[in-house]
Amino acid sequence: MNFDERLKQAISVDDASIDESRFIEKLHDTQHQLAIKRARLNSSLATAAFLMVFGWASFSQLDNGIYEYVYDGLYTFEDDYDYYSEFDSLEYDLYLADLALYLLDEDDIWEVMEFFEEVEYDFEINNKEINL
Amino acid sequence: MKKDHDLIRQFQSGDQSAFDELVKRHLDTVYRFFLKITTDEMDAEDLAQTVFIKCYKGLKRFRFDAKFTTYLYRAKVNTANSYLSRNKWRNFLHLDQTQEQTYSKDDTPISKSEIWDAVAKLPTKQRNVVMLRLNQQLPFKDIGLMLNMTEGSAKVNYHHGINKLREWLKDEYEL
């Protein structure tokens, strides 16, 4: 007997039978398990995608705006009062002159001097605040 | 009797019973194929299950370019290759110590497990050709078609493979 024949003889199977219905039943179980696994995978992927989109959307909404607001409130001096335009305005000068004349009419020169000093003093104080 | 391709079309349109019919039709050949490779009926059954699960997954995208039997042979060969390489590692790590009784006389049957352990050591092309030729006694022309090679190439690969097997087994058997 040649080598090929000996190999074929060694692996030959005389009687082989398999329970067909049991095999198919087992196959159905495996298919069912596969379907469950696939459903779980799809659901996990959908959840992960939702969380990513939701997380990203939330993160983009909660940007640094809130921190800027807090820091601005704590550390910055904010004032929309425009001292220079107020002082430079002709109206304000006239108003000061009227007040001075009114005080002069009262014959109290010292009061006028105090008034001007106060105006100058206020200007210095405000000017320092602006330069802070 | 419906053709394999008709059953596959039915299965693709959602008819599960068509797939069961396909399994019933080819179960015996698939089971016998693995029974020749393994030493255990349970292993053969598990491998047959693996093949049909591969078919179950793959047939939904079957394009009808080839016969179903060709597709099935490829699935069987790939599954057998995985099994043999797994066994090779198991033997290497000595996890399976059971040995079949062997003889050292001429014309005594060669141990099945030794044959497949040796086949597992062959290069892929030679292994696939030897597996199909020994197991199914297929003509070289058909083997070539199934493994995407010419008939001549199948013959040459078989010749080289068998010579190597003889070389490896000659120490234990009178060859």
Chai-1 contact restraints between the chains, C-beta under 6 A:
chainA,res_idxA,chainB,res_idxB,connection_type,confidence,min_distance_angstrom,max_distance_angstrom,comment,restraint_id
A,M1,B,D107,contact,1.0,0.0,6.0,A-B,restraint_1
A,F3,B,R166,contact,1.0,0.0,6.0,A-B,restraint_2
A,F3,B,L175,contact,1.0,0.0,6.0,A-B,restraint_3
A,R6,B,I110,contact,1.0,0.0,6.0,A-B,restraint_4
A,L7,B,I115,contact,1.0,0.0,6.0,A-B,restraint_5
A,L7,B,L134,contact,1.0,0.0,6.0,A-B,restraint_6
A,K8,B,L134,contact,1.0,0.0,6.0,A-B,restraint_7
A,A10,B,P109,contact,1.0,0.0,6.0,A-B,restraint_8
A,A10,B,I110,contact,1.0,0.0,6.0,A-B,restraint_9
A,A10,B,K112,contact,1.0,0.0,6.0,A-B,restraint_10
A,A10,B,I115,contact,1.0,0.0,6.0,A-B,restraint_11
A,I11,B,K36,contact,1.0,0.0,6.0,A-B,restraint_12
A,I11,B,K112,contact,1.0,0.0,6.0,A-B,restraint_13
A,V13,B,R32,contact,1.0,0.0,6.0,A-B,restraint_14
A,V13,B,L35,contact,1.0,0.0,6.0,A-B,restraint_15
A,V13,B,K36,contact,1.0,0.0,6.0,A-B,restraint_16
A,A16,B,R32,contact,1.0,0.0,6.0,A-B,restraint_17
A,A16,B,L35,contact,1.0,0.0,6.0,A-B,restraint_18
A,I18,B,Y31,contact,1.0,0.0,6.0,A-B,restraint_19
A,E20,B,K24,contact,1.0,0.0,6.0,A-B,restraint_20
A,I24,B,D20,contact,1.0,0.0,6.0,A-B,restraint_21
A,L27,B,F52,contact,1.0,0.0,6.0,A-B,restraint_22
A,T30,B,I53,contact,1.0,0.0,6.0,A-B,restraint_23
